[in-house]
Amino acid sequence: MDLAAAVNVAFATLRLHDNVGSTNPLTDYRQSPVHKTLHTASIGVYDRWIVTFKERTPGVIQLTMRDTDTRRADYLAIDVHTESDVRAAIEAWQEKIAWWRWRLSVYRLQPGARYRVIQSFTDYYRNAFEQGTILTFVERHFLPYEGGHTIVFTDARLYLQENESAVILTDFDTYFEACGARAERQAEA
């Protein structure tokens, strides 16, 4: 089995078990092209890759992904050799893949939606964001040269820099949650 075949089997397995029944560009699965030099590919959603495929040797593909919730710093890995191995791995990780699929990120913030701070923190410029604060999102700007995200809320501005604020950007859902009826509708979509 080659890398492209492994990715296609995994993608088909995820789509087969996909019971969402909608076409939401934020949460629909997508796959990366196979990187011919690095021998890698990925499957994920709009704002994150969830499962990574690495051809270790011809016929041996390693699947990796981050674990979930309180173990999200840990990685899961398995070597597969056949299409049935790929299916079995994806089915075993199905709940974890779905968990990552729905996590909030800076790229999923919706104008007019309200978000609650669920863990106090300070941003790049040392502005404090206290647990329980509810903020209404207006817009997000990204400065590629600086790696900076400016997230504008009606009552505050949040400044995150890719290197200095990496933990907040990577695990945004541990700092913010959507609140209100709009959040429930988004979760159902």
C-alpha positions, 0 to 999 in steps of 0.5 A: 500500500502506498501513501496516497492509497492510505490517505484515500482509504482513511478519508473514505472511512471518515466520510462513511462514518460522517453523520453530520449530514451538512456541507459546512466548509468549517467542519467538512473533512479535507485532505492535503496532497501527498508531499512527494519529498517528505512523503507525508499527507494529512486529513483535517478540517478548515482550520487544522490538520488532525491525522498525519500520514508519514511513509516510513518505508515503502509499504509502512505508513505511520498515522499520528494525531494529538490525543484529546481533552486533558491529554492533548499534549500527547500523541497517538501513533500507529503503523499500518500496512494494509487498507484494513489496518488504515480502516481499523485505525481510523475507526478506533480514533473516530471519536478523537478525530470528531472531537478535534473536528469541532474545536473552536479556533481563532479562524472559526470566530463569527462576527456578532457571536459572543464568546466566554473566557473560560481560562484567565490569561494575558495576551501578547501585550499583557492585556488581562482576559479574566475567566467569565468575561463575555466578549462579542467578536467583530473581526480578526486581522493577521499580520503575516510578517509578524505572525500576529493575530489581532482579534477585535471584540466590541469591548476589547482587542486581543493580540496573539503572536504565533511564537509568544502566544503559541499555546493560546493559538494552538489550544484556543478552545481551552481559553474561549467557548461560544455562548448563546443560541448562536453557538448552539446552532453552530454546533448543530451545523 
